[in-house]
Amino acid sequence: MTASEAKYPELAGRAAVVTGAGRGLGEAHARALVRNRVNVVAGDIDLRLVTETARRINAEEGSAASVVPARIDVASREDHDVLAELACRRFGRLDHWINNAGIFPEAGVRSITPEQFGTTFGINVNGVLFGAQAAVAAMDGSGGSLVNMASIAAFTVRRERASYGASKAAVEHLTRFLAVELGPAGIRVNAIAPGIIDTQMAAWIHESPEVFEATMETIPLRRPGTAADVADAMLFLISDAASFITGHTLVVDGGGRYC
Ligand SMILES: NC(=O)c1ccc[n+]([C@@H]2O[C@H](COP(=O)([O-])OP(=O)(O)OC[C@H]3O[C@@H](n4cnc5c(N)ncnc54)[C@H](O)[C@@H]3O)[C@@H](O)[C@H]2O)c1
């Protein structure tokens, strides 16, 4: 698809921030936005990675909109303000904020350390709150919409992933508070709960053919999701087609949460 095949023409000329945009879902969000003529500030803790990703998207997706890379540690409140200011300076506006960056640490409940639990919440949960705070300050008066990346781990249980699941449950419920408090300012806030999506975070599904087959048995549609599947849901949620939807978590999992 090229920019001329934009799915949501009303998005043209808007500006967005995407965190964790160096690879995976964040890269797909940035690409989908540019294809729909939305200018993007692409933030990641790995500046080299996100600079190369932005270069690739700009080269491949034409010139109707562009991606500007920036370094952010989403656990830092101040870093979010820097990205919001960058969007306003470069693009003259800020309409959308995609709180996407996240980590997926492994540890059983007996062995999770305070440091690990704190780091997971610092990135996965504080990062969402800080992104919303920076976005709201920049959007003040003009409205906009935010999308937070939760997970089906918010309401399913996978062994050794308690800190991750608990953090994503927090993201899902925080989304409701943000929606209620920011709605009167014309700001919609929704979440996406992906199931197993074929990115580096879910590289474990390719550990062996047996692991892959067994995993697909847990997904009624019998395939992992793609990053583009999730980006499509994000585009819908920020588009005018979702103009009366806020505080909602859209599950994108091929039915996996039921298995
Ligand atoms: N892939 C899946 O199966 C899946 C399923 C459910 C939810 N999710 C969620 O979707 C989001 C993206 O997942 P992904 O699969 O693309 O992950 P990924 O690990 O492939 O990419 C994550 C990106 O975030 C960046 N990042 C990590 N810590 C950061 C920090 N402190 N500040 C800024 N950037 C940071 C990384 O450098 C990387 O570029 C995450 O929130 C994840 O929890 C993914």
The ligand as a MOL file (V3000), in Angstrom:
LIG
                    3D

  0  0  0     0  0            999 V3000
M  V30 BEGIN CTAB
M  V30 COUNTS 44 48 0 0 0
M  V30 BEGIN ATOM
M  V30 1 N 4.4420 -9.1520 20.3120 0
M  V30 2 C 3.4280 -9.5970 21.0380 0
M  V30 3 O 3.0640 -10.7780 20.9580 0
M  V30 4 C 2.6710 -8.6620 21.9530 0
M  V30 5 C 1.4870 -9.1510 22.5340 0
M  V30 6 C 0.7710 -8.3210 23.3890 0
M  V30 7 C 1.2180 -7.0410 23.6540 0
M  V30 8 N 2.3800 -6.5960 23.0790 0 CHG=1
M  V30 9 C 2.7980 -5.2410 23.4520 0
M  V30 10 O 3.0180 -4.4570 22.2950 0
M  V30 11 C 4.0770 -3.5270 22.5290 0
M  V30 12 C 5.1450 -3.6850 21.4730 0
M  V30 13 O 5.5890 -5.0350 21.4580 0
M  V30 14 P 6.6140 -5.6140 20.3740 0
M  V30 15 O 6.2260 -7.0190 20.1360 0
M  V30 16 O 6.7350 -4.6930 19.2240 0 CHG=-1
M  V30 17 O 7.9680 -5.5980 21.2560 0
M  V30 18 P 9.4970 -5.5520 20.7830 0
M  V30 19 O 10.2720 -6.0350 21.9550 0
M  V30 20 O 9.6850 -6.2160 19.4770 0
M  V30 21 O 9.7830 -3.9740 20.5800 0
M  V30 22 C 9.7220 -3.1030 21.6800 0
M  V30 23 C 10.4300 -1.7960 21.3420 0
M  V30 24 O 10.3330 -0.9680 22.5140 0
M  V30 25 C 11.6160 -0.4150 22.7920 0
M  V30 26 N 11.7450 -0.1470 24.2280 0
M  V30 27 C 11.9570 -1.0360 25.2340 0
M  V30 28 N 12.0630 -0.4020 26.4090 0
M  V30 29 C 11.8970 0.9130 26.1490 0
M  V30 30 C 11.9000 2.0760 26.9640 0
M  V30 31 N 12.1270 2.0210 28.2910 0
M  V30 32 N 11.6740 3.2740 26.3720 0
M  V30 33 C 11.4860 3.3590 25.0360 0
M  V30 34 N 11.5010 2.2870 24.2150 0
M  V30 35 C 11.6950 1.0800 24.7650 0
M  V30 36 C 12.6090 -1.4570 22.2890 0
M  V30 37 O 13.8900 -0.8820 22.0350 0
M  V30 38 C 11.9160 -1.9670 21.0340 0
M  V30 39 O 12.2620 -1.2200 19.8820 0
M  V30 40 C 4.5700 -3.8040 23.9570 0
M  V30 41 O 3.9410 -2.9200 24.8640 0
M  V30 42 C 4.1210 -5.2280 24.2020 0
M  V30 43 O 3.9600 -5.5170 25.5680 0
M  V30 44 C 3.1120 -7.3800 22.2360 0
M  V30 END ATOM
M  V30 BEGIN BOND
M  V30 1 1 1 2
M  V30 2 2 2 3
M  V30 3 1 2 4
M  V30 4 1 4 5
M  V30 5 2 4 44
M  V30 6 2 5 6
M  V30 7 1 6 7
M  V30 8 2 7 8
M  V30 9 1 8 9
M  V30 10 1 8 44
M  V30 11 1 9 10
M  V30 12 1 9 42
M  V30 13 1 10 11
M  V30 14 1 11 12
M  V30 15 1 11 40
M  V30 16 1 12 13
M  V30 17 1 13 14
M  V30 18 2 14 15
M  V30 19 1 14 16
M  V30 20 1 14 17
M  V30 21 1 17 18
M  V30 22 2 18 19
M  V30 23 1 18 20
M  V30 24 1 18 21
M  V30 25 1 21 22
M  V30 26 1 22 23
M  V30 27 1 23 24
M  V30 28 1 23 38
M  V30 29 1 24 25
M  V30 30 1 25 26
M  V30 31 1 25 36
M  V30 32 1 26 27
M  V30 33 1 26 35
M  V30 34 2 27 28
M  V30 35 1 28 29
M  V30 36 1 29 30
M  V30 37 2 29 35
M  V30 38 1 30 31
M  V30 39 2 30 32
M  V30 40 1 32 33
M  V30 41 2 33 34
M  V30 42 1 34 35
M  V30 43 1 36 37
M  V30 44 1 36 38
M  V30 45 1 38 39
M  V30 46 1 40 41
M  V30 47 1 40 42
M  V30 48 1 42 43
M  V30 END BOND
M  V30 END CTAB
M  END
